[in-house]
Amino acid sequence: MKDELGLDYPVLSDEDLKLIRKVELVDPQFPKALRGFAVLDKNGKVLHSEEIDPFGEQASAIFEFASKKVADGK
């Protein structure tokens, strides 16, 4: 997917919700992810996590925000 979209950063899949639980984006009523995003540094530290719905309307702003968070390291 990374290559298909021409992205400069990895995109993850988390079928077991391990990372989703770490970034606190798991739905408390069902075993599924909430719509949102998380920014992690290269060591796996969560820099930011936010539930956001509808996600699609915010996607371009999220990419810019995430890039800035990673650059700032916080």
C-alpha positions in Angstrom: 0.0 0.0 0.0 2.9 2.4 0.8 4.3 2.0 -2.7 0.9 2.0 -4.3 0.1 5.4 -2.7 3.6 6.8 -3.2 4.0 7.4 0.6 7.4 8.1 2.3 6.3 6.4 5.5 5.1 2.9 6.5 1.4 2.0 6.8 0.5 -0.7 9.2 -2.2 -3.4 9.5 -3.2 -4.6 13.0 -5.6 -7.5 12.8 -5.1 -8.5 16.4 -5.6 -4.9 17.7 -2.3 -5.0 19.6 -1.1 -1.6 18.4 -4.7 -0.2 18.4 -4.9 -1.0 22.2 -1.5 0.6 22.8 -2.6 3.8 21.2 -6.0 3.6 23.0 -8.1 3.5 19.8 -10.0 0.2 20.5 -13.8 0.4 20.7 -14.9 -0.4 24.2 -18.0 -2.2 23.0 -16.6 -4.3 20.2 -13.2 -5.8 19.4 -12.5 -3.3 16.6 -10.6 -0.1 16.0 -12.1 3.3 16.4 -11.6 5.7 13.5 -8.7 7.9 14.2 -5.0 8.0 13.9 -1.8 7.7 16.0 1.7 9.0 15.5 4.6 6.9 16.8 8.3 7.6 16.7 10.8 5.2 15.3 11.1 3.5 18.7 7.4 2.9 19.0 6.7 5.6 21.5 3.2 7.1 21.0 3.5 10.8 20.2 -0.2 11.4 19.7 -3.4 9.4 19.4 -6.8 10.8 18.5 -10.2 9.4 17.6 -11.6 11.3 14.7 -14.7 10.7 12.7 -15.3 11.0 9.8 -11.6 10.2 9.2 -11.7 10.6 5.4 -12.6 14.3 5.5 -9.6 15.0 7.7 -7.0 12.7 6.0 -4.9 15.4 4.3 -4.7 17.5 7.5 -3.8 14.4 9.5 -0.8 13.6 7.3 0.5 17.1 7.7 -0.1 17.0 11.4 1.6 13.6 11.8 4.6 14.7 9.8 5.1 17.7 12.1 4.7 15.6 15.2 7.4 13.2 14.0 9.7 16.1 13.1 9.2 17.7 16.5 9.5 14.3 18.3 6.6 15.1 20.6 
